[in-house]
């Protein structure tokens, strides 16, 4: 089913055309990514498709009774309500139906209704109708649904009473997305929804959107997110919209082939045109060949001329070239503790970096990843442990906060002052490769955008020609093209790299090893981001098995620890003790298994495909109730046995 169609849509700003003749179709299960350079008009197009703005030309048709949910950039909920009250408002209709059911239940119990068969049947019929509506609208599980979505965005029960005005801007944005997901529109239009989200939340959101029952149209700079979620990519370039089936990685490959074919077709046509034109020029005035020349002229006039393919000429040409090669051992970290004001954020950090390795540092927010990098480059003192730099190692450091930039300097002087012996032409040429040309180099640092400041910082790094790059969130503020230019430069770098990043696509493409930082240890994984996730899952399964083995071992050890009794008493004592312990252990296993089943039931009830199906919810809830009663019965029996064992041991 087609939900939305855009036909020949155009938008003008004065006499300037942002885009024209755009056409797009969204089906009921579409997963579409809209990509393009900053300023190409992606957000404007989303507003037109969402009905927020009208197109200057063309039309957007939406199927009847289709609900569109639109999340713009830099948005957030403005409300005086608490978090829970705001989310409950999504289910106002369900709550009203529930109130109506409670009212009818009271009526059905009244004697005057019970004694009047006609009124009783009418009331019962009305109640049945409301109950069906309530069931179809997930009325029996909407509170669990709210908790599941809020939990995915790191809002927990202790946060529910928080008034929304007290939240940060990022929290308000996450809450706006949570509310939109709970509303479950037929078409989700999301403009940069991955901003302000950490890796855990991104992973949760990916899983949620994969099972979302309706259509999604999304703009995002998170390429890993687009790879995981989308099935179609629309590229908005030079005012035109091109469609590429597949995910983002497939789009990159197909777009390159598409551009190559455009150039090939264009060049072949140009050769043919030139051949015909030369024939006409040589033969049009000759009597013997004039007719043939006229025929060729008609051929020329009929040719539908192909436009010269447009490719972005302004792409950063980033090159990092070390001045000298380092020794094989570049960095050694031994039992390092990092933090601020003698308060550790992470400790027992151990790893080494060798020549030509590209190592990513990952870990939860606030654990001290940036602190670790600052400690390595001696901007902070280590709380304990040691950082050993290898021989011939020159460290180049990229600070995500860009504190090494002088705000009142021009771009040109920012680099030239660090290298005063270089001539101006060399500095300008380097800046040109980072998209600063002409008078751009005379702009002051404080007047630049975040992306421009990032490119200045990277240009300074390139000019230093260090052989060990330590990068803290280098892709922040960069558009997709600049990210890809940086990736390619780092992949061709003949030195060593240690970096922190939340960009999973960036990590996946670059990293040869990953160091995971936890509060009390570090762990090394040999591979990229996908390998790291796979190994983390394996480790989790292994830890669960170890916990079970340790529990069994402690039981066996307890059996060997007996008081000193005479032989006969010891036999009687051991026999009774083993009997009680066996029965206790058997009950514990039974209770544990049933509790695990209940946990699985709870987990299943939070899945979108389950909590939207009231029949499945009813069945699971009934099983949950039966299991809970059995657990209570076994627990009472277990308590009696434990009491008897305690008396025996005392």
VEXTITI-400253 format. One line per field, with one value per residue (C-alpha): x, y, z; residue number from 1; residue in three letters. Coordinates in steps of 0.02 Angstrom, whole numbers. Example, Ala and Ser with C-alpha at 12.3 -4.5 7.8 and 13.67 -1.06 7.14 Angstrom:
% residues 2
x	[615:684] .
y	[-225:-53] .
z	[390:357] .
i	[1:2] .
aa	[ALA:SER] .
This chain:
% residues 650
x	[0:64:61:136:185:283:275:382:411:515:574:644:726:699:769:880:817:857:782:655:560:583:476:469:352:336:255:180:339:470:636:709:866:877:1059:1151:1275:1238:1136:1067:890:859:773:671:611:563:458:368:335:275:152:242:275:198:304:329:290:221:116:124:-19:-54:-168:-330:-324:-134:-50:122:241:379:530:631:809:842:669:611:453:392:276:241:195:301:384:255:106:169:187:17:-61:-24:-150:-289:-416:-367:-381:-553:-611:-544:-639:-796:-772:-754:-913:-1010:-944:-1020:-1184:-1191:-1181:-1327:-1488:-1602:-1495:-1487:-1677:-1708:-1653:-1665:-1561:-1439:-1410:-1389:-1263:-1172:-1166:-1093:-965:-913:-889:-777:-680:-642:-584:-479:-399:-364:-280:-162:-256:-199:-15:6:94:223:245:280:407:495:515:567:693:767:803:874:721:682:548:645:637:451:397:528:447:498:553:693:769:918:897:963:844:695:745:755:587:509:569:504:332:329:370:230:108:151:111:90:242:388:489:646:774:938:859:1028:1095:1118:1110:1248:1295:1179:1029:1072:1078:910:832:896:814:651:640:683:523:421:262:248:354:509:595:755:897:1051:1240:1259:1307:1308:1129:1078:1164:1070:899:868:820:819:926:874:1021:980:1121:1125:938:897:842:915:855:972:899:990:1073:1200:1354:1269:1221:1404:1454:1308:1326:1508:1456:1315:1432:1558:1420:1359:1534:1557:1390:1426:1601:1538:1402:1526:1638:1489:1435:1613:1623:1458:1503:1671:1587:1459:1592:1699:1560:1416:1484:1532:1405:1443:1429:1308:1157:1251:1310:1131:1078:1212:1155:979:1052:1141:982:888:1017:953:1106:1166:1217:1395:1389:1406:1524:1568:1733:1747:1792:1925:2087:2159:2334:2429:2613:2734:2904:2991:2951:2930:2998:2890:2827:2737:2649:2642:2506:2535:2407:2350:2218:2141:2024:2008:2049:2113:1943:1967:1848:1939:2082:2187:2205:2332:2370:2506:2508:2624:2677:2542:2401:2236:2157:1985:1946:1765:1664:1511:1490:1583:1702:1854:1895:1940:2025:2134:2189:2226:2330:2429:2470:2512:2372:2321:2425:2400:2325:2434:2520:2629:2623:2780:2810:2913:3068:3053:2869:2797:2621:2490:2333:2160:2053:1864:1842:1967:2053:2214:2133:2158:1990:2052:2175:2138:2140:2301:2391:2329:2439:2575:2617:2656:2769:2840:2979:2856:2805:2626:2595:2631:2512:2375:2395:2370:2219:2148:2150:2044:1918:1985:2032:2051:1990:1919:2090:2071:1917:1941:1925:1782:1675:1685:1556:1591:1633:1751:1842:1861:1941:2061:2113:2140:2241:2355:2375:2421:2550:2641:2682:2676:2687:2567:2394:2286:2110:1966:1798:1872:1709:1606:1539:1595:1471:1469:1586:1714:1702:1738:1884:1955:1931:2023:2166:2184:2175:2322:2420:2590:2593:2495:2324:2235:2062:1899:1737:1550:1539:1517:1539:1703:1762:1710:1803:1964:1998:2114:2095:1973:2013:1859:1874:1774:1779:1900:1985:2021:1995:2073:1977:2068:1957:1835:1670:1566:1693:1692:1501:1507:1641:1549:1397:1504:1585:1415:1359:1521:1499:1323:1389:1527:1400:1305:1466:1521:1353:1367:1547:1499:1364:1492:1615:1481:1445:1628:1628:1558:1573:1672:1549:1565:1551:1368:1307:1408:1325:1151:1193:1267:1121:991:1095:1116:930:883:1016:961:781:829:940:805:680:803:833:646:616:762:701:525:591:694:538:448:590:576:389:417:544:425:284:389:420:318:255:188:121:21:-64:-184:-214:-29:-26:-176:-93:74:-9:-106:54:143:7:13:203:201:80:191:346:258:210:386:462:357:414:595:583:525:669:795:726:747:925:967:904:1010:1166:1143] .
y	[0:173:291:446:505:660:712:845:936:1096:1227:1398:1531:1688:1652:1511:1333:1220:1068:1029:886:774:617:488:347:278:107:45:-50:64:93:244:346:521:572:719:854:987:1123:1009:1029:866:947:1060:908:817:967:965:778:794:930:1064:1166:1173:1143:1286:1164:988:899:778:651:558:406:429:414:404:474:552:574:702:734:886:925:1019:984:941:923:1084:1035:1068:885:748:621:487:605:662:482:434:573:468:341:463:372:202:273:346:178:93:217:181:-6:18:123:-10:-147:-54:-34:-219:-257:-145:-234:-127:-171:-356:-363:-284:-406:-280:-146:-279:-347:-172:-128:-292:-264:-91:-163:-298:-165:-61:-216:-259:-80:-86:-250:-190:-32:-133:-74:-220:-181:4:43:-93:-20:152:79:-17:135:252:122:114:301:286:352:238:229:345:476:463:603:724:880:898:1079:1014:906:952:991:820:733:831:778:594:610:685:534:415:496:487:301:271:362:233:339:254:350:403:548:573:711:666:560:486:651:647:456:345:176:75:185:181:-10:-14:110:8:-149:-57:22:-142:-216:-56:-109:42:152:253:396:453:578:534:559:392:278:119:160:183:20:-77:-1:56:-40:107:263:425:540:725:804:959:982:807:649:479:313:170:5:-69:0:141:37:-29:150:205:65:89:279:262:144:262:411:309:257:437:494:350:386:572:549:426:548:692:588:550:732:787:657:715:900:874:779:919:1056:965:911:1036:1148:1008:967:782:762:903:789:670:818:882:708:710:885:818:678:806:905:750:697:721:799:723:846:835:732:838:782:881:968:1032:878:883:804:753:678:630:595:557:642:489:309:261:106:-51:-23:144:150:43:68:-21:-28:148:240:398:528:705:779:609:532:385:356:200:95:-60:-5:-112:-119:-84:-1:-57:24:35:-22:72:51:114:149:114:111:189:378:454:307:412:377:559:569:422:510:671:571:489:659:729:857:767:676:490:447:290:172:220:278:231:310:212:270:399:423:595:617:720:751:799:870:855:1017:1102:1191:1201:1329:1515:1599:1773:1711:1693:1520:1562:1624:1478:1365:1487:1538:1355:1343:1519:1461:1394:1511:1573:1480:1310:1348:1409:1254:1140:1240:1227:1038:1060:1169:1339:1443:1626:1747:1601:1584:1759:1713:1712:1547:1608:1646:1467:1329:1169:1077:1214:1217:1028:1045:1179:1064:921:1034:1080:895:857:998:929:764:661:471:430:511:515:570:612:604:664:642:758:907:831:795:623:674:747:590:480:592:577:388:368:478:377:211:267:341:255:280:226:282:276:353:374:382:352:333:145:150:245:117:-28:36:85:-16:-166:-183:-119:-77:-78:29:-18:56:-75:-150:-140:-278:-300:-366:-409:-346:-210:-154:-299:-424:-333:-346:-531:-568:-468:-578:-735:-672:-636:-814:-883:-779:-846:-1025:-984:-916:-1081:-1182:-1076:-1102:-1292:-1288:-1191:-1320:-1461:-1369:-1340:-1527:-1561:-1439:-1538:-1518:-1647:-1781:-1962:-2090:-2143:-1968:-1907:-2035:-1986:-1803:-1817:-1920:-1794:-1647:-1718:-1755:-1577:-1501:-1608:-1557:-1375:-1379:-1467:-1332:-1194:-1264:-1277:-1100:-1032:-1113:-1047:-874:-879:-927:-780:-664:-725:-694:-516:-488:-554:-447:-291:-336:-230:-383:-454:-305:-250:-422:-432:-619:-654:-536:-629:-799:-741:-654:-812:-917:-786:-796:-986:-985:-854:-958:-1111:-1010:-948:-1127:-1193:-1045:-1084:-1266:-1208:-1094:-1239:-1349:-1210:-1186:-1372:-1367:-1217:-1309:-1461:-1354:-1254] .
z	[0:-47:102:21:-152:-197:-380:-464:-300:-305:-180:-223:-115:-216:-388:-323:-348:-201:-288:-424:-507:-354:-349:-210:-158:18:44:208:258:180:267:177:209:136:113:40:84:214:131:-6:62:157:307:192:93:253:309:141:150:330:280:382:225:51:-105:-228:-369:-379:-251:-105:-94:68:81:175:366:369:523:497:643:614:724:667:718:880:948:1122:1224:1305:1447:1631:1656:1730:1614:1657:1636:1466:1405:1475:1371:1215:1279:1329:1220:1295:1471:1433:1366:1522:1631:1531:1558:1747:1748:1651:1767:1914:1820:1777:1963:2008:2055:1945:1793:1838:1853:1683:1548:1405:1491:1554:1377:1304:1440:1417:1229:1256:1379:1253:1120:1234:1286:1104:1073:1231:1179:1001:1067:1179:1333:1440:1414:1374:1539:1505:1331:1405:1527:1388:1275:1417:1476:1301:1314:1492:1585:1732:1867:1982:1841:1804:1923:1856:1780:1598:1621:1733:1594:1486:1301:1252:1373:1303:1127:1180:1266:1109:1009:1144:1137:947:951:1076:961:824:670:501:436:545:474:579:553:641:780:828:897:1088:1093:1165:1090:1203:1159:974:979:1068:945:797:867:902:730:643:715:689:596:480:366:412:320:404:390:492:491:582:438:544:596:414:366:500:468:290:133:11:-4:-91:-130:-142:-244:-354:-334:-400:-310:-357:-288:-239:-173:-23:133:149:107:-49:-95:-88:-206:-326:-329:-382:-522:-571:-584:-685:-806:-822:-869:-991:-1077:-1081:-1154:-1285:-1337:-1345:-1460:-1572:-1576:-1618:-1758:-1835:-1817:-1902:-2045:-2069:-2067:-2195:-2313:-2302:-2440:-2561:-2693:-2692:-2502:-2456:-2439:-2326:-2221:-2207:-2150:-2016:-1964:-1937:-1834:-1726:-1701:-1645:-1515:-1338:-1259:-1096:-961:-899:-738:-584:-448:-295:-330:-152:-51:81:21:189:198:355:321:463:457:532:573:756:843:845:1024:1017:1187:1345:1476:1643:1785:1745:1848:1773:1843:1911:2083:2145:2106:1985:1841:1778:1845:1806:1625:1533:1347:1221:1051:912:749:614:730:734:906:960:1143:1191:1352:1434:1444:1591:1614:1568:1386:1348:1518:1467:1307:1401:1526:1385:1306:1481:1488:1649:1779:1804:1975:1975:1853:1707:1527:1429:1260:1134:1040:900:940:894:963:872:978:916:1056:1032:1130:1012:1156:1054:937:973:953:901:768:584:507:415:570:674:567:516:695:733:580:552:436:306:165:152:-10:70:215:96:-14:137:195:20:35:192:95:151:-2:-47:85:188:270:344:445:633:727:838:684:616:628:724:563:504:671:659:487:552:696:574:459:606:642:462:458:611:522:683:676:819:807:964:915:1031:938:771:673:784:682:516:376:295:151:272:380:230:178:355:356:191:253:413:321:211:357:378:565:718:781:949:950:1046:946:962:772:752:562:587:716:608:456:544:701:700:890:1020:1202:1312:1470:1625:1800:1866:1713:1527:1399:1227:1075:914:773:721:800:733:802:969:984:937:1069:1202:1177:1190:1352:1427:1393:1467:1626:1649:1640:1765:1889:1883:1903:2053:2136:2118:2183:2340:2379:2367:2478:2610:2617:2662:2808:2956:3144:3244:3300:3349:3209:3228:3263:3114:3000:3059:3050:2874:2811:2872:2816:2639:2628:2676:2562:2414:2437:2459:2305:2203:2252:2215:2041:2010:2074:1973:1813:1838:1878:1718:1622:1702:1653:1474:1481:1543:1405:1272:1337:1305:1122:999:905:1069:1168:1017:1011:1157:1134:1157:1307:1387:1362:1432:1579:1623:1616:1721:1855:1863:1874:2012:2118:2097:2146:2304:2351:2323:2415:2569:2561:2538:2691:2799:2740:2770:2945:2980:2912:3021:3174:3128:3106:3266] .
i	[1:2:3:4:5:6:7:8:9:10:11:12:13:14:15:16:17:18:19:20:21:22:23:24:25:26:27:28:29:30:31:32:33:34:35:36:37:38:39:40:41:42:43:44:45:46:47:48:49:50:51:52:53:54:55:56:57:58:59:60:61:62:63:64:65:66:67:68:69:70:71:72:73:74:75:76:77:78:79:80:81:82:83:84:85:86:87:88:89:90:91:92:93:94:95:96:97:98:99:100:101:102:103:104:105:106:107:108:109:110:111:112:113:114:115:116:117:118:119:120:121:122:123:124:125:126:127:128:129:130:131:132:133:134:135:136:137:138:139:140:141:142:143:144:145:146:147:148:149:150:151:152:153:154:155:156:157:158:159:160:161:162:163:164:165:166:167:168:169:170:171:172:173:174:175:176:177:178:179:180:181:182:183:184:185:186:187:188:189:190:191:192:193:194:195:196:197:198:199:200:201:202:203:204:205:206:207:208:209:210:211:212:213:214:215:216:217:218:219:220:221:222:223:224:225:226:227:228:229:230:231:232:233:234:235:236:237:238:239:240:241:242:243:244:245:246:247:248:249:250:251:252:253:254:255:256:257:258:259:260:261:262:263:264:265:266:267:268:269:270:271:272:273:274:275:276:277:278:279:280:281:282:283:284:285:286:287:288:289:290:291:292:293:294:295:296:297:298:299:300:301:302:303:304:305:306:307:308:309:310:311:312:313:314:315:316:317:318:319:320:321:322:323:324:325:326:327:328:329:330:331:332:333:334:335:336:337:338:339:340:341:342:343:344:345:346:347:348:349:350:351:352:353:354:355:356:357:358:359:360:361:362:363:364:365:366:367:368:369:370:371:372:373:374:375:376:377:378:379:380:381:382:383:384:385:386:387:388:389:390:391:392:393:394:395:396:397:398:399:400:401:402:403:404:405:406:407:408:409:410:411:412:413:414:415:416:417:418:419:420:421:422:423:424:425:426:427:428:429:430:431:432:433:434:435:436:437:438:439:440:441:442:443:444:445:446:447:448:449:450:451:452:453:454:455:456:457:458:459:460:461:462:463:464:465:466:467:468:469:470:471:472:473:474:475:476:477:478:479:480:481:482:483:484:485:486:487:488:489:490:491:492:493:494:495:496:497:498:499:500:501:502:503:504:505:506:507:508:509:510:511:512:513:514:515:516:517:518:519:520:521:522:523:524:525:526:527:528:529:530:531:532:533:534:535:536:537:538:539:540:541:542:543:544:545:546:547:548:549:550:551:552:553:554:555:556:557:558:559:560:561:562:563:564:565:566:567:568:569:570:571:572:573:574:575:576:577:578:579:580:581:582:583:584:585:586:587:588:589:590:591:592:593:594:595:596:597:598:599:600:601:602:603:604:605:606:607:608:609:610:611:612:613:614:615:616:617:618:619:620:621:622:623:624:625:626:627:628:629:630:631:632:633:634:635:636:637:638:639:640:641:642:643:644:645:646:647:648:649:650] .
aa	[UNK:UNK:UNK:UNK:UNK:UNK:UNK:UNK:UNK:UNK:UNK:UNK:UNK:UNK:UNK:UNK:UNK:UNK:UNK:UNK:UNK:UNK:UNK:UNK:UNK:UNK:UNK:UNK:UNK:UNK:UNK:UNK:UNK:UNK:UNK:UNK:UNK:UNK:UNK:UNK:UNK:UNK:UNK:UNK:UNK:UNK:UNK:UNK:UNK:UNK:UNK:UNK:UNK:UNK:UNK:UNK:UNK:UNK:UNK:UNK:UNK:UNK:UNK:UNK:UNK:UNK:UNK:UNK:UNK:UNK:UNK:UNK:UNK:UNK:UNK:UNK:UNK:UNK:UNK:UNK:UNK:UNK:UNK:UNK:UNK:UNK:UNK:UNK:UNK:UNK:UNK:UNK:UNK:UNK:UNK:UNK:UNK:UNK:UNK:UNK:UNK:UNK:UNK:UNK:UNK:UNK:UNK:UNK:UNK:UNK:UNK:UNK:UNK:UNK:UNK:UNK:UNK:UNK:UNK:UNK:UNK:UNK:UNK:UNK:UNK:UNK:UNK:UNK:UNK:UNK:UNK:UNK:UNK:UNK:UNK:UNK:UNK:UNK:UNK:UNK:UNK:UNK:UNK:UNK:UNK:UNK:UNK:UNK:UNK:UNK:UNK:UNK:UNK:UNK:UNK:UNK:UNK:UNK:UNK:UNK:UNK:UNK:UNK:UNK:UNK:UNK:UNK:UNK:UNK:UNK:UNK:UNK:UNK:UNK:UNK:UNK:UNK:UNK:UNK:UNK:UNK:UNK:UNK:UNK:UNK:UNK:UNK:UNK:UNK:UNK:UNK:UNK:UNK:UNK:UNK:UNK:UNK:UNK:UNK:UNK:UNK:UNK:UNK:UNK:UNK:UNK:UNK:UNK:UNK:UNK:UNK:UNK:UNK:UNK:UNK:UNK:UNK:UNK:UNK:UNK:UNK:UNK:UNK:UNK:UNK:UNK:UNK:UNK:UNK:UNK:UNK:UNK:UNK:UNK:UNK:UNK:UNK:UNK:UNK:UNK:UNK:UNK:UNK:UNK:UNK:UNK:UNK:UNK:UNK:UNK:UNK:UNK:UNK:UNK:UNK:UNK:UNK:UNK:UNK:UNK:UNK:UNK:UNK:UNK:UNK:UNK:UNK:UNK:UNK:UNK:UNK:UNK:UNK:UNK:UNK:UNK:UNK:UNK:UNK:UNK:UNK:UNK:UNK:UNK:UNK:UNK:UNK:UNK:UNK:UNK:UNK:UNK:UNK:UNK:UNK:UNK:UNK:UNK:UNK:UNK:UNK:UNK:UNK:UNK:UNK:UNK:UNK:UNK:UNK:UNK:UNK:UNK:UNK:UNK:UNK:UNK:UNK:UNK:UNK:UNK:UNK:UNK:UNK:UNK:UNK:UNK:UNK:UNK:UNK:UNK:UNK:UNK:UNK:UNK:UNK:UNK:UNK:UNK:UNK:UNK:UNK:UNK:UNK:UNK:UNK:UNK:UNK:UNK:UNK:UNK:UNK:UNK:UNK:UNK:UNK:UNK:UNK:UNK:UNK:UNK:UNK:UNK:UNK:UNK:UNK:UNK:UNK:UNK:UNK:UNK:UNK:UNK:UNK:UNK:UNK:UNK:UNK:UNK:UNK:UNK:UNK:UNK:UNK:UNK:UNK:UNK:UNK:UNK:UNK:UNK:UNK:UNK:UNK:UNK:UNK:UNK:UNK:UNK:UNK:UNK:UNK:UNK:UNK:UNK:UNK:UNK:UNK:UNK:UNK:UNK:UNK:UNK:UNK:UNK:UNK:UNK:UNK:UNK:UNK:UNK:UNK:UNK:UNK:UNK:UNK:UNK:UNK:UNK:UNK:UNK:UNK:UNK:UNK:UNK:UNK:UNK:UNK:UNK:UNK:UNK:UNK:UNK:UNK:UNK:UNK:UNK:UNK:UNK:UNK:UNK:UNK:UNK:UNK:UNK:UNK:UNK:UNK:UNK:UNK:UNK:UNK:UNK:UNK:UNK:UNK:UNK:UNK:UNK:UNK:UNK:UNK:UNK:UNK:UNK:UNK:UNK:UNK:UNK:UNK:UNK:UNK:UNK:UNK:UNK:UNK:UNK:UNK:UNK:UNK:UNK:UNK:UNK:UNK:UNK:UNK:UNK:UNK:UNK:UNK:UNK:UNK:UNK:UNK:UNK:UNK:UNK:UNK:UNK:UNK:UNK:UNK:UNK:UNK:UNK:UNK:UNK:UNK:UNK:UNK:UNK:UNK:UNK:UNK:UNK:UNK:UNK:UNK:UNK:UNK:UNK:UNK:UNK:UNK:UNK:UNK:UNK:UNK:UNK:UNK:UNK:UNK:UNK:UNK:UNK:UNK:UNK:UNK:UNK:UNK:UNK:UNK:UNK:UNK:UNK:UNK:UNK:UNK:UNK:UNK:UNK:UNK:UNK:UNK:UNK:UNK:UNK:UNK:UNK:UNK:UNK:UNK:UNK:UNK:UNK:UNK:UNK:UNK:UNK:UNK:UNK:UNK:UNK:UNK:UNK:UNK:UNK:UNK:UNK:UNK:UNK:UNK:UNK:UNK:UNK:UNK:UNK:UNK:UNK:UNK:UNK:UNK:UNK:UNK:UNK:UNK:UNK:UNK:UNK:UNK:UNK:UNK:UNK:UNK:UNK:UNK:UNK:UNK:UNK:UNK:UNK:UNK:UNK:UNK:UNK:UNK:UNK:UNK:UNK:UNK:UNK:UNK:UNK:UNK:UNK:UNK:UNK:UNK:UNK:UNK:UNK:UNK:UNK:UNK:UNK:UNK:UNK:UNK:UNK:UNK:UNK] .
